[in-house]
Amino acid sequence: MKSSRPRLLASAQWQTDRRRLIGKGAAWSVLLLAQWPSLSQAQRGYPGKPVRIIVPFPAGQGTDSATRHLAEQLTKALGQNFYIENRPGADARIGIELLAKAAPDGYTLGIGTGGTHTINPNIHLSLGYDPEKDFEPITLTGKLPLLFAAHPSFGPSSIQELITAAKAAPDTLNVALPALPQRIAFEMFRAQAGAPLFGIPYKGSASALPEVMSGQVPLIVDSITALKVHIASGRLKALAVTSLKSTELMPGVKSVAEQGVPGFELTSWNAVFAPKGTPAAIVNLLNAELLRILAQPETRQRLSSLGFEGVGSTPQQLAAIVRVEREKWGGIIRAANIKAE
């Protein structure tokens, strides 16, 4: 029988801290009860009014749709309206800066991502927020593995075959890269696998996919959401996912690491944050409710349909993820001399 408890993220980069982090996170209920008497009457009645959740992306985008589902479930659970406020623009910096400057009273939350908290700090000199100092982590909500795929006519059908083909004809096998996370995954693969592929940046999946499906460009790295329907139709073939292990989002497709590139892992993620200084009891209450919601089959199915693997975490684990991933992605960005577009 599968457990109904949400799965907490464990990554190899910070495995040594896992017991300490989980130990702290497991005590959320004790902390909540201990701090409850010290809160004001308004905080004890939290939430006593509607709560806005800032999404730094346009309405209808995957992160927005996933967050709307979580907001609906929080509304049902806590008896107040949790509503979405879309604040897109400037590589999501507008919305995240707004969150950082909001009152730390629990009535403004926001969605941070691998882009806002790991990529942006490494490519923008003027950020407008500090990814560590300006936020209270609440919980990770989902992982977004990427996918290596190819035109059906492309000979190699596995990562090892791709590496062999790349070494046989250095810098001649073109790979479509629709966005920065895809380019970072590509650069990391080139370095770790020693595969001299040639990356071609595109401005989004809409411009990259027609050239890959027509065979003009043989390979692509993109989100599972963007590629899954074309793989199901046979217009593309899947080679590998970028999570450390195979994922339920692409059954039957092995990871890069499982195909002979040990330790390869690069996945983006979504998480809920509050402004720095938000009371710990409120953070812990929201963490507990979100972990319960993320454990529900309805939520897991909804997130999966949007290309997210539902994953919960303690606030401490999320803080560690932000720290470690920013350095990891930053190293790749600096080595490849990736600049803001």
Sine and cosine of phi, psi and omega as CSV:
sin_phi,cos_phi,sin_psi,cos_psi,sin_omega,cos_omega
0.00,0.00,0.77,-0.64,0.02,-1.00
-0.97,0.25,0.62,-0.78,0.02,-1.00
-0.95,0.32,0.58,-0.81,0.05,-1.00
-1.00,0.04,-0.02,1.00,-0.01,-1.00
-0.97,0.24,0.59,-0.81,0.01,-1.00
-0.92,0.40,0.56,-0.83,0.02,-1.00
-0.99,0.14,0.81,-0.59,0.04,-1.00
-1.00,0.07,0.68,-0.73,-0.04,-1.00
-0.92,0.38,0.72,-0.69,0.12,-0.99
-0.75,-0.66,0.89,-0.46,-0.02,-1.00
-0.93,-0.38,0.57,-0.82,-0.08,-1.00
-0.87,0.49,-0.53,0.85,-0.07,-1.00
-0.90,0.44,-0.47,0.88,0.00,-1.00
-0.81,-0.59,0.50,0.87,0.00,-1.00
-0.89,0.46,-0.52,0.85,-0.04,-1.00
-0.91,0.41,-0.39,0.92,0.00,-1.00
-0.99,-0.10,0.02,1.00,-0.20,-0.98
-0.87,0.49,-0.73,0.69,-0.05,-1.00
-0.89,0.46,-0.66,0.75,-0.01,-1.00
-0.91,0.41,-0.67,0.74,-0.03,-1.00
-0.92,0.40,-0.72,0.69,-0.02,-1.00
-0.91,0.41,-0.60,0.80,0.04,-1.00
-0.86,0.51,-0.66,0.75,0.03,-1.00
-0.94,0.35,-0.68,0.74,-0.05,-1.00
-0.92,0.38,-0.56,0.83,-0.04,-1.00
-0.91,0.41,-0.30,0.95,-0.03,-1.00
-1.00,-0.05,0.31,0.95,-0.08,-1.00
-0.86,0.51,-0.61,0.80,-0.05,-1.00
-0.93,0.36,-0.60,0.80,0.04,-1.00
-0.91,0.42,-0.69,0.73,0.03,-1.00
-0.88,0.48,-0.68,0.74,-0.02,-1.00
-0.87,0.49,-0.73,0.69,-0.02,-1.00
-0.93,0.38,-0.62,0.79,-0.04,-1.00
-0.92,0.38,-0.58,0.81,-0.07,-1.00
-1.00,0.01,-0.27,0.96,-0.10,-1.00
-0.83,0.55,-0.71,0.70,-0.03,-1.00
-0.90,0.45,-0.43,0.90,-0.06,-1.00
-0.99,0.12,-0.15,0.99,-0.02,-1.00
-0.99,0.17,0.40,-0.92,0.07,-1.00
-0.92,0.38,0.22,-0.97,0.02,-1.00
-0.85,0.52,-0.63,0.77,0.00,-1.00
-0.90,0.44,-0.65,0.76,-0.01,-1.00
-0.94,0.33,-0.56,0.83,0.03,-1.00
-0.91,0.42,-0.44,0.90,0.02,-1.00
-1.00,-0.08,0.26,0.97,-0.07,-1.00
-0.91,0.42,0.68,-0.73,-0.10,0.99
-1.00,0.05,0.75,-0.67,-0.01,-1.00
-0.99,-0.14,0.00,1.00,0.03,-1.00
-0.39,-0.92,0.16,-0.99,-0.01,-1.00
-0.84,0.54,0.53,-0.85,-0.02,-1.00
-0.89,-0.45,0.81,-0.59,0.05,-1.00
-1.00,-0.04,0.57,-0.82,0.08,-1.00
-0.86,-0.50,0.91,-0.41,-0.01,-1.00
-0.99,0.15,0.83,-0.56,0.09,-1.00
-0.93,-0.37,0.89,-0.45,-0.10,-1.00
-0.99,0.13,0.52,0.85,-0.01,-1.00
-0.67,-0.74,0.28,-0.96,-0.03,-1.00
-0.92,0.40,0.42,-0.91,0.10,-1.00
-0.89,0.47,0.63,-0.77,0.03,-1.00
1.00,-0.06,-0.30,0.95,0.06,-1.00
-0.95,0.32,0.32,-0.95,-0.12,-0.99
-0.83,0.55,-0.70,0.71,0.00,-1.00
-0.90,0.44,-0.62,0.79,0.04,-1.00
-0.89,0.45,-0.72,0.69,-0.03,-1.00
-0.90,0.44,-0.66,0.75,0.03,-1.00
-0.90,0.44,-0.66,0.75,-0.02,-1.00
-0.93,0.37,-0.58,0.81,0.03,-1.00
-0.88,0.47,-0.61,0.79,0.05,-1.00
-0.90,0.43,-0.71,0.71,0.02,-1.00
-0.89,0.47,-0.63,0.78,0.01,-1.00
-0.90,0.44,-0.66,0.75,0.04,-1.00
-0.88,0.48,-0.66,0.75,-0.01,-1.00
-0.94,0.33,-0.60,0.80,0.07,-1.00
-0.91,0.42,-0.62,0.78,0.03,-1.00
-0.87,0.50,-0.70,0.71,0.01,-1.00
-0.91,0.42,-0.65,0.76,-0.10,-0.99
-0.96,0.27,-0.61,0.79,-0.16,-0.99
-0.94,-0.35,-0.01,1.00,0.16,-0.99
0.96,0.27,0.23,0.97,0.11,-0.99
-0.75,-0.67,0.39,-0.92,-0.04,-1.00
-0.97,0.24,0.87,-0.49,0.17,-0.98
-0.99,-0.17,0.91,-0.41,-0.13,-0.99
-0.85,-0.52,0.42,-0.91,-0.07,-1.00
-1.00,-0.08,0.70,-0.72,0.15,-0.99
-0.84,-0.54,0.94,-0.35,-0.01,-1.00
-0.99,0.14,0.82,-0.57,0.04,-1.00
-0.73,-0.68,0.95,0.33,-0.03,-1.00
-0.98,0.20,0.16,-0.99,0.11,-0.99
0.84,-0.54,0.48,-0.88,0.09,-1.00
0.81,0.58,0.77,0.64,-0.01,-1.00
0.83,0.55,0.62,0.78,0.03,-1.00
0.95,0.32,0.13,0.99,-0.04,-1.00
-0.95,0.32,-0.51,0.86,-0.03,-1.00
-0.88,0.47,-0.78,0.63,-0.03,-1.00
-0.92,0.39,-0.63,0.77,-0.03,-1.00
-0.94,0.33,-0.60,0.80,0.06,-1.00
-0.91,0.41,-0.61,0.79,0.06,-1.00
-0.88,0.47,-0.67,0.75,0.04,-1.00
-0.89,0.45,-0.70,0.72,-0.03,-1.00
-0.87,0.50,-0.53,0.85,-0.08,-1.00
-0.99,-0.11,0.02,1.00,-0.02,-1.00
-0.96,0.26,0.35,-0.94,0.04,-1.00
-0.89,0.46,0.72,-0.70,-0.03,-1.00
-1.00,0.10,0.87,0.50,-0.08,-1.00
-0.90,-0.43,0.10,1.00,0.01,-1.00
1.00,0.02,-0.06,1.00,-0.05,-1.00
-0.98,-0.18,0.06,1.00,0.20,-0.98
-0.74,-0.67,0.87,-0.50,0.09,-1.00
-0.87,-0.49,0.12,-0.99,0.02,-1.00
-0.35,-0.94,0.28,-0.96,0.02,-1.00
-0.97,-0.24,0.85,-0.53,0.14,-0.99
-0.96,-0.28,0.40,-0.92,-0.05,-1.00
-0.69,-0.73,0.07,-1.00,0.12,-0.99
-0.85,0.53,-0.54,0.84,0.04,-1.00
-0.93,0.37,-0.73,0.68,-0.08,-1.00
-0.95,0.30,-0.52,0.85,-0.13,-0.99
-0.94,-0.33,-0.19,0.98,0.02,-1.00
-0.83,-0.55,-0.67,0.74,-0.01,-1.00
-0.98,0.18,-0.81,0.59,-0.07,-1.00
-0.80,0.60,-0.70,0.71,0.00,-1.00
-0.89,0.45,-0.30,0.96,-0.03,-1.00
-0.98,-0.18,-0.11,0.99,-0.03,-1.00
-0.81,-0.59,-0.23,0.97,-0.01,-1.00
-0.92,-0.38,0.83,-0.55,0.01,-1.00
-0.94,0.33,-0.61,0.79,0.01,-1.00
-0.93,-0.37,0.98,-0.20,-0.16,-0.99
-1.00,-0.09,-0.64,0.77,-0.03,-1.00
1.00,-0.02,-0.07,1.00,0.05,-1.00
-0.35,-0.94,0.38,-0.92,0.07,-1.00
-0.95,-0.31,0.88,-0.47,-0.11,-0.99
-0.89,0.45,-0.35,0.94,0.02,-1.00
-0.99,-0.16,-0.69,0.73,-0.19,-0.98
-1.00,0.06,-0.32,0.95,-0.14,-0.99
-0.99,-0.16,0.03,1.00,-0.12,-0.99
-0.67,-0.74,0.45,-0.89,0.19,-0.98
-0.97,-0.23,0.91,-0.41,0.05,-1.00
-0.91,0.42,0.64,-0.77,0.05,-1.00
-0.93,-0.38,-0.90,0.44,0.08,-1.00
-0.28,-0.96,0.52,-0.85,0.23,-0.97
-0.93,0.36,0.61,-0.79,0.02,-1.00
-0.89,-0.45,-0.44,0.90,0.00,-1.00
-0.24,-0.97,0.49,-0.87,0.12,-0.99
-0.96,-0.28,0.53,-0.85,-0.02,-1.00
-0.80,-0.60,1.00,0.10,0.06,-1.00
-0.91,0.42,0.47,-0.89,0.12,-0.99
-0.99,-0.14,0.09,-1.00,-0.10,-0.99
-0.67,-0.74,0.74,-0.67,0.19,-0.98
-1.00,0.04,0.80,-0.60,0.01,-1.00
-0.65,-0.76,0.25,-0.97,-0.07,-1.00
-0.58,-0.82,0.33,-0.95,0.15,-0.99
-0.91,0.41,0.59,-0.80,-0.05,-1.00
-0.83,0.55,-0.45,0.89,-0.02,-1.00
-0.98,0.20,-0.20,0.98,-0.02,-1.00
-0.94,0.34,0.77,-0.64,-0.13,-0.99
-0.87,0.50,-0.85,0.52,-0.04,-1.00
-0.87,0.50,0.66,-0.75,0.03,-1.00
-0.83,-0.56,0.20,0.98,0.05,-1.00
-0.57,-0.82,0.20,-0.98,-0.01,-1.00
-0.92,0.39,-0.66,0.75,0.01,-1.00
-0.90,0.44,-0.62,0.78,0.06,-1.00
-0.92,0.40,-0.59,0.80,0.04,-1.00
-0.91,0.42,-0.69,0.72,0.01,-1.00
-0.88,0.48,-0.69,0.73,0.01,-1.00
-0.88,0.47,-0.69,0.72,-0.01,-1.00
-0.91,0.41,-0.63,0.78,0.00,-1.00
-0.91,0.41,-0.65,0.76,0.00,-1.00
-0.94,0.35,-0.48,0.88,0.00,-1.00
-0.96,0.27,-0.43,0.90,-0.01,-1.00
-0.64,-0.77,0.96,0.27,-0.11,-0.99
-0.82,0.57,0.72,-0.70,0.10,-0.99
0.87,0.50,0.45,0.89,0.05,-1.00
-0.91,-0.42,-0.28,0.96,0.03,-1.00
-1.00,0.00,0.92,-0.38,-0.09,-1.00
-1.00,0.09,0.61,-0.79,0.00,-1.00
-0.79,-0.61,0.84,-0.55,0.03,-1.00
-0.98,0.22,0.74,-0.68,-0.04,-1.00
-0.79,-0.61,0.99,-0.15,-0.13,-0.99
-0.97,0.25,-0.24,0.97,-0.05,-1.00
-0.35,-0.94,0.13,-0.99,-0.07,-1.00
-0.88,0.48,-0.71,0.71,0.02,-1.00
-0.85,0.53,-0.61,0.80,0.03,-1.00
-0.91,0.42,-0.64,0.77,0.02,-1.00
-0.92,0.39,-0.62,0.78,0.01,-1.00
-0.91,0.42,-0.67,0.75,0.06,-1.00
-0.88,0.47,-0.66,0.75,0.02,-1.00
-0.88,0.47,-0.73,0.68,-0.02,-1.00
-0.91,0.43,-0.61,0.79,0.03,-1.00
-0.91,0.41,-0.64,0.77,0.02,-1.00
-0.91,0.41,-0.71,0.70,0.04,-1.00
-0.81,0.59,-0.69,0.72,-0.06,-1.00
-0.95,0.32,-0.74,0.67,-0.10,-1.00
-0.97,0.25,-0.56,0.83,-0.05,-1.00
-1.00,-0.03,-0.22,0.98,-0.07,-1.00
0.90,0.44,0.62,0.79,-0.07,-1.00
-0.96,-0.30,0.96,-0.27,-0.06,-1.00
-0.98,0.22,0.94,0.34,0.07,-1.00
-1.00,0.06,0.25,-0.97,-0.01,-1.00
-0.89,-0.46,0.89,-0.46,-0.04,-1.00
-1.00,0.04,0.64,-0.77,0.05,-1.00
-0.84,-0.55,0.94,-0.34,0.01,-1.00
-0.94,0.34,0.61,-0.80,0.10,-1.00
-0.77,-0.63,0.34,-0.94,0.08,-1.00
-1.00,-0.10,0.95,0.32,0.08,-1.00
0.98,-0.21,0.31,-0.95,-0.02,-1.00
-0.90,0.44,-0.56,0.83,-0.06,-1.00
-0.87,0.49,-0.54,0.84,0.02,-1.00
-1.00,0.02,-0.45,0.89,-0.05,-1.00
-0.99,0.13,-0.68,0.74,-0.15,-0.99
-0.88,0.48,-0.67,0.75,0.01,-1.00
-0.84,0.54,-0.60,0.80,-0.02,-1.00
-0.96,0.27,-0.49,0.87,0.05,-1.00
-0.98,0.22,-0.69,0.73,-0.04,-1.00
-0.95,0.32,-0.35,0.94,0.09,-1.00
-1.00,0.07,-0.19,0.98,0.01,-1.00
1.00,-0.01,0.01,1.00,0.02,-1.00
-0.91,0.41,-0.61,0.79,0.09,-1.00
-0.88,-0.48,0.82,-0.57,-0.16,-0.99
-0.98,0.22,-0.39,0.92,-0.16,-0.99
-0.73,-0.68,0.39,-0.92,0.06,-1.00
-0.50,-0.86,0.54,-0.84,0.22,-0.97
-0.89,-0.45,0.84,-0.54,-0.04,-1.00
-0.40,-0.92,0.02,-1.00,0.01,-1.00
-0.94,0.34,0.44,-0.90,0.06,-1.00
-0.89,0.46,-0.61,0.79,0.00,-1.00
-0.86,0.51,-0.68,0.73,-0.04,-1.00
-0.94,0.33,-0.50,0.87,-0.15,-0.99
-0.98,-0.21,-0.38,0.93,-0.19,-0.98
-0.85,0.53,-0.71,0.71,-0.05,-1.00
-0.91,0.42,-0.57,0.82,-0.02,-1.00
-0.97,0.24,-0.48,0.88,0.09,-1.00
-0.95,0.31,-0.65,0.76,0.02,-1.00
-0.90,0.44,-0.54,0.84,-0.02,-1.00
-0.99,0.11,-0.16,0.99,0.00,-1.00
1.00,0.04,0.08,1.00,0.00,-1.00
-0.99,0.16,-0.29,0.96,0.11,-0.99
-0.67,-0.74,0.32,-0.95,0.11,-0.99
-0.82,-0.57,0.65,-0.76,-0.03,-1.00
-0.99,0.13,0.67,-0.74,0.06,-1.00
-0.96,-0.28,-0.70,0.72,-0.06,-1.00
-0.17,-0.99,0.45,-0.89,0.14,-0.99
-0.98,-0.18,0.37,-0.93,-0.09,-1.00
-0.99,-0.10,0.03,1.00,0.14,-0.99
-0.95,0.32,0.29,-0.96,-0.05,-1.00
-0.89,0.45,-0.59,0.81,0.04,-1.00
-0.79,-0.61,0.14,-0.99,0.05,-1.00
-0.84,0.54,0.46,-0.89,-0.05,-1.00
-0.84,-0.54,0.51,-0.86,0.04,-1.00
-0.90,0.44,-0.25,0.97,0.01,-1.00
-0.95,0.30,-0.43,0.90,0.02,-1.00
-0.69,-0.73,0.96,0.27,-0.05,-1.00
-0.83,0.55,0.70,-0.72,0.06,-1.00
1.00,0.04,-0.09,1.00,0.00,-1.00
-0.97,-0.24,0.86,-0.51,-0.02,-1.00
-0.97,0.23,0.35,-0.94,0.04,-1.00
-0.99,0.15,0.26,-0.97,0.10,-1.00
-0.85,0.53,-0.69,0.72,-0.02,-1.00
-0.88,0.47,-0.62,0.78,-0.01,-1.00
-0.95,0.30,-0.21,0.98,-0.01,-1.00
-0.95,-0.31,0.44,0.90,0.18,-0.98
0.97,-0.26,0.18,0.98,0.11,-0.99
-0.88,-0.48,0.99,0.13,-0.16,-0.99
-0.83,0.56,0.71,-0.70,0.09,-1.00
0.98,0.18,-0.03,1.00,-0.01,-1.00
-0.93,0.38,0.82,-0.57,0.04,-1.00
-0.37,-0.93,0.83,-0.56,0.12,-0.99
-0.51,-0.86,0.97,-0.25,0.04,-1.00
-0.78,-0.63,0.62,-0.78,0.14,-0.99
-0.99,0.14,0.04,-1.00,-0.08,-1.00
-0.37,-0.93,0.34,-0.94,0.13,-0.99
-0.88,-0.48,0.55,-0.84,0.01,-1.00
-0.45,-0.89,0.37,-0.93,0.04,-1.00
-0.98,-0.18,0.74,-0.67,0.03,-1.00
-0.79,-0.62,0.34,-0.94,0.15,-0.99
-0.81,-0.58,0.30,-0.95,0.07,-1.00
-0.89,0.46,0.51,-0.86,0.03,-1.00
-0.84,0.54,0.71,-0.71,0.00,-1.00
0.99,-0.15,-0.09,1.00,0.09,-1.00
-0.87,0.49,0.75,-0.66,-0.07,-1.00
-0.79,0.61,0.66,-0.75,-0.05,-1.00
-0.86,0.51,-0.57,0.82,-0.01,-1.00
-0.90,0.44,-0.60,0.80,0.04,-1.00
-0.94,0.34,-0.69,0.73,0.04,-1.00
-0.85,0.53,-0.71,0.71,-0.04,-1.00
-0.94,0.35,-0.58,0.81,0.07,-1.00
-0.89,0.45,-0.73,0.68,0.01,-1.00
-0.90,0.43,-0.63,0.78,0.04,-1.00
-0.86,0.50,-0.72,0.69,-0.02,-1.00
-0.89,0.46,-0.69,0.73,-0.02,-1.00
-0.92,0.39,-0.66,0.75,-0.02,-1.00
-0.93,0.37,-0.61,0.79,0.08,-1.00
-0.88,0.47,-0.64,0.77,0.04,-1.00
-0.90,0.44,-0.68,0.73,0.00,-1.00
-0.91,0.42,-0.67,0.74,-0.03,-1.00
-0.92,0.39,-0.35,0.94,0.03,-1.00
-0.99,0.14,-0.21,0.98,-0.06,-1.00
-0.96,0.26,0.71,-0.70,0.03,-1.00
-0.82,0.57,-0.60,0.80,0.01,-1.00
-0.86,0.50,-0.68,0.73,-0.01,-1.00
-0.94,0.35,-0.69,0.72,-0.01,-1.00
-0.88,0.47,-0.64,0.77,0.02,-1.00
-0.92,0.39,-0.66,0.75,0.00,-1.00
-0.90,0.43,-0.72,0.70,0.01,-1.00
-0.90,0.44,-0.65,0.76,0.01,-1.00
-0.88,0.48,-0.63,0.77,0.01,-1.00
-0.91,0.42,-0.36,0.93,0.00,-1.00
-0.99,-0.15,0.04,1.00,0.05,-1.00
1.00,-0.03,0.26,0.96,0.00,-1.00
-0.94,-0.35,0.65,-0.76,0.17,-0.99
-0.99,-0.10,0.93,-0.37,-0.08,-1.00
-0.89,0.46,0.84,-0.55,-0.04,-1.00
-0.60,-0.80,0.77,-0.64,0.08,-1.00
-0.98,-0.17,0.21,-0.98,0.06,-1.00
-0.39,-0.92,0.28,-0.96,0.19,-0.98
-0.98,0.20,0.32,-0.95,0.11,-0.99
-0.84,0.54,-0.61,0.79,-0.02,-1.00
-0.92,0.40,-0.63,0.77,0.04,-1.00
-0.91,0.42,-0.67,0.74,0.02,-1.00
-0.88,0.48,-0.67,0.75,0.05,-1.00
-0.86,0.51,-0.65,0.76,0.01,-1.00
-0.92,0.39,-0.63,0.78,0.03,-1.00
-0.87,0.49,-0.73,0.68,0.00,-1.00
-0.85,0.53,-0.70,0.71,-0.03,-1.00
-0.90,0.44,-0.80,0.60,-0.11,-0.99
-0.93,0.36,-0.70,0.71,-0.04,-1.00
-0.92,0.39,-0.56,0.83,0.02,-1.00
-0.89,0.46,-0.65,0.76,0.04,-1.00
-0.94,0.33,-0.65,0.76,0.00,-1.00
-0.89,0.45,-0.78,0.62,-0.01,-1.00
-0.92,0.39,-0.58,0.82,0.00,-1.00
-0.89,0.46,-0.63,0.78,0.03,-1.00
-0.88,0.47,-0.66,0.75,0.02,-1.00
-0.92,0.39,-0.69,0.72,-0.02,-1.00
-0.87,0.49,-0.69,0.72,-0.02,-1.00
-0.93,0.36,-0.66,0.75,-0.03,-1.00
-0.90,0.43,-0.59,0.81,-0.01,-1.00
-1.00,-0.03,-0.02,1.00,0.00,-1.00
0.83,0.56,0.72,0.70,0.01,-1.00
-0.99,0.17,0.75,-0.66,-0.02,-1.00
-0.90,-0.44,0.30,-0.95,0.08,-1.00
-0.88,0.47,0.65,-0.76,-0.01,-1.00
-0.99,0.12,0.00,0.00,0.00,0.00
